[in-house]
Amino acid sequence: MIEPDYEASTYFSTFLFDDDTNIKPERQAEYCANAKVLNAVGKYLTELTGKTKRLSKKTTGIWDLISDAVNNLDKQAYKHDLPTNPLRLKDKYKNYLQHGHLHLIHKGNRNSNAGKRTTAIDNLIISLFVQRNIPFGEWVYDDYMQFLSGSKIIVDKQTGLMYDRADFFDEKRGRYVTISKATVWNITHDMKYTGIINRLRNNRIDYITHNAPYDHRNKPGFSMSTLTMDDRTFSRKDSDGNWLNAYVGADIASEVILGIVFSSKAPTVDLIWQCFREIFRTISSNGLVWPHEVEVENHNMRPIEAQLGKMFGDVTFCTPGIGRAKYIENIFRRKKYGDEKRHQVGIGRYNQKGAFKTKSEHKDDEYKQPRIPVQTLIADELESIQRWNNELHPKQKEYPGKTRWQVLLENQNPDLIPPQKYSLFKHLGLKTDTSIRNNDFVTVQHEKYAIDKLEAIHGLSPNNYEVQAYYLPEPDGAIG
């Protein structure tokens, strides 16, 4: 269970005391050994606790077993200095969990940084560190020292009040609380503050991607349980030098792409409704059930939230910028660097590495990115979707020999029903004003359509036969 702890090695090798000196190499080795053994103690503790619970036994004496295991380690191989007493070892482990690697540095080893640090100093250093010019740690140290000397004024931008140097005066020692560059480094790298610092010093998307928590959502077991939707910009430009965009909807369980519509402009709400219509046609023509849930992006979908709530049992809005919380982003990436890259030229990004990289006109004067007619780009994508949908499903242990399309058809959620036109068309269908004639029919797009029963007109106002008809044409324009 003892494994290398590279984070500990980095921490102890870069740690600086108040006098800007490093930890001695032999001490670093000792602290790293302590960290590795305590990490293993955590795994061993989990294993022992799990066994005792499964066997319905008491956990009394577990730390005796752990202490025996630690004491029996070869001191030549693991040069740690952890306590031999079970209770002291337990306390050491708990403090390590709470304070991290800093706890392993002996108090007598010139580690007085923690004693000098106060909440006021920490807050001021963090505030200086997140200024808009993104300063280096040395600049923050200089700002603090100039503030103590009175040569620099620091103002709270929220209250407009100046910071008072007296708040940083040590009455016992009769002088201001000075700190070292090492203390500044320790404050700005303290795990308590990394979330705040990264949010204020980095872009919002970078912070969300690398630091913010996100929903780890389970993939549904049945197809058509959840529909996932988002817009996409393709890697290749059209003949006019514009990017081709699309709005796409896919089933999560089977990964089948159910509908896609294209646009040379930025995605709009109208494009979303076109995508819903394509998805409906696919579902209706193949006898599929209507999905219970839809997960969508926030920007374009929020204006139609009310309609979505009437079309689906659940609507999940994914946080902007967190592609990993939205499953269709996963489909986009694997399809792009799988089928598309295999069959098309120019797939990738100029700022990636290896096979994910493409040439850039900005960095290579001799390279000109190919321009492709829009109809060709669309045809290539439709062919790619056909191949994708009919490839073997990635979970072959669960669906041996089955393609994505077969998984879609054969594993539909049994609790769901086929789409109800009368309900869905009020939202995703087209609309026209017409009137009921002879208590019998309406005319839509020059065709007559009978009403299903006479009672349907009882809700009309007296002598008012005006109604609104909702419909969805087939690809050839016909209305069923």
C-alpha positions, 0 to 999 in steps of 0.5 A: 500500500506504500506508494510514491507521494510526488506532491510531498516531494515537491512540497518539501523540496520547495519549502522555504523557512523565514530565512529563505533556506530550504529543508535539508535533504536528509530531513526531506527524505524523512518527511517524504517517508512519513507522508508515504507511510501515513498515506498507506495508513489511510488505505489500511485503515479503510480496508480494516474498517470495511472488513470489520463492518462486513463481519459485524465486528467491533473496530476496537484494536484497529490502531494496534494492528496499524501500529504493529504494521508501521513498527514492523516496516524495514527502517532502512527501506522506509526511514520514517520517524512516526510514533510507535505508540498506537494512540500517538500514531492515531493523533499524528494521522488525524493531524496529517489529514487536517493540516497536510504536509506542513504538519510533518515539518518539526516545530523545532526546525525553524518553522515559525511561519505559522506563528507569525501568520494571522487571519488579518495578514492572510487576508491582506496577502491574498487581496494583494495577490489577486490584483488585476495585474496578476502580481508575482509573489515578490511584488506582494511581499514588497507591497506588504513591507512598504505598507508597514513602513508607511510608504504605501497606502492600501485601500479596501475597494469595497468599503473605501477605507484605508487599512490601518498599520496599527492592526499589524503591530505586535504589542508584545514585541513592540514592532510591526509583524514582518514576514518573509517571502517564504511566508507569502509563498506559503499563504498564496499556496495554502489549500484554504485559499486556492479556490479563491485565488484561482477564481480571481486570478484566472478566467471564469472558464479556466476556474470552472474547468480545473477547480470548481466542483461539478455534477458526476452524473450516472449514465442511464441504463435504458436508452431514450431515458435522457436526451443531451443537446448542445451546439457545435462548431466544426473544424473546417471552414466553408467556401466563404471562410466561415465556420459551419455550426450545428445544433445536435441532440443525442441519446445518452445510453446508446450514444446515437445522434438523433437529430442535427441541423446546420447553420452558417451563423451562431446558434439561435432558439429557432435553430434549437426548435429545428433540431427538436423537429428532426429529433421528433421525426427520427423518434416517430419514424422508428417507433421510439419512446419520447425521452423523459429528461433532457440536459441542455446548455444554459445560454440558448435554452433558458429562454424556452425553459417553460416549453421544455418543462412541458415537453419533458419530465425533467430538464437539467441545465448544465453550468456554462463552461463545464463540458464534462457535466454535459454528456454530448460534449463527450460524444463530440470529442470522441466522434471528432477524433475518431470517425471524423479524423479518420475520414476527413482532413483538417480535424483538430486544433492549432493549439493542441499537441500530437495527433490532435494538432492541425496547422495554422495559417497564422503560424505557417505562411505556406499553409492555407486551410482548405475551403469546402462548400457548405453542402460538402461539409454537411454531407460529410457530417451526415455520413459520419453520423451514419457510421457513428450510429452503426458502430459497435457500442463502446460497452461491449461487455454490457452489449456484446456485438451490439451497435449503438443503433441496436442498443437504442432500439432494443433497450428503450426505457419501459416506463416511457411512451411514444411521443404525443403529437397533440402535446408536443406540436404546441411547442416544437411544431409549426403554427397556422391560423385557420377555422373549422368548416362545416363542423368537420374540417380545417384547411392547412397548407391547402389540404383538408384535415378532419377533426376527430370528434364533434365535441372538440368544438364545444370549447369555442366561443359563440359563433367563433370557429377560428382556431390555431393548427399545429403541425410538423411537415415531413422532409418532403413537405407533406403533412400527415 
